[in-house]
Amino acid sequence: MPEKLDIVTIDGPSGVGKSTVSRGLANRLGFVYLDTGAMYRAVAYGLQQAAVDLENEAEVKRFLDGMKVELLPPGRPDDDVRVFLDGEEIGGLIRTPEMGMLASRVSALPVVRKKLTILQQAMGRNGKIVAEGRDTGTVVFPQAAWKFYLDAAPEERARRRIDQLKARGEQVDEVEILAQIIKRDRDDSERTIAPLKAADDAVRIDSSRLSASEVIEQMLEVIGR
Ligand code: C5P
């Protein structure tokens, strides 16, 4: 049996609280937090800015070969990771519902998945990371020592996303947010490569009635710390 890696993976649908939990868990463990969704969002943003035709695989590949995505730790522990595309900080531009939808579309392209999976595996080669996404336990780090699958009812996830957007002072169409969450999860689950699903050896946690700190405590118990 291949050796287990010193890696925690947290997969699950959108709006389930993965980012808050992953960041908090990484802080508690002294691990690096790897936000793989931010990488898909950065690529979606770059492809949109460069007006690349998503149907044209050669053009998408050329874009991917020339781009550089970097993630840097935030200045304050509770902030989102800092995301750079070709040296430009784009974190504020990619964390919108629209970019989430575009990232979902872009993430179904095999060339994009191949490129980002390789980058993510390189980022995790020294272990000691908490990786968050849709396929981190199944495809990116199948040898991770600790795998979690976080879930919650769509209505609860929509409510959290709405609160998050409102806290940022944004206008929100609540019906639209729920519809987007349902569509994005369906698309992410039904795509042929690396679909959203729990790894067979993942511990499932339903976060509907749990706070982020309660989820983190449950995870620390499983990890044995
Ligand atoms: O997690 P986040 O909402 O930032 O992810 C944006 C989109 O990127 C997801 O809806 C999904 O389509 C894609 N994604 C993915 N695989 C990952 C992480 C994100 O396909 N590991």
Boltz pocket constraint, residues with backbone or C-beta under 6 A from the ligand:
constraints:
  - pocket:
      binder: B
      contacts: [[A, 14], [A, 15], [A, 36], [A, 37], [A, 38], [A, 40], [A, 41], [A, 99], [A, 100], [A, 103], [A, 104], [A, 105], [A, 107], [A, 108], [A, 132], [A, 133], [A, 134], [A, 135], [A, 136], [A, 184], [A, 188], [A, 194]]
      max_distance: 6.0
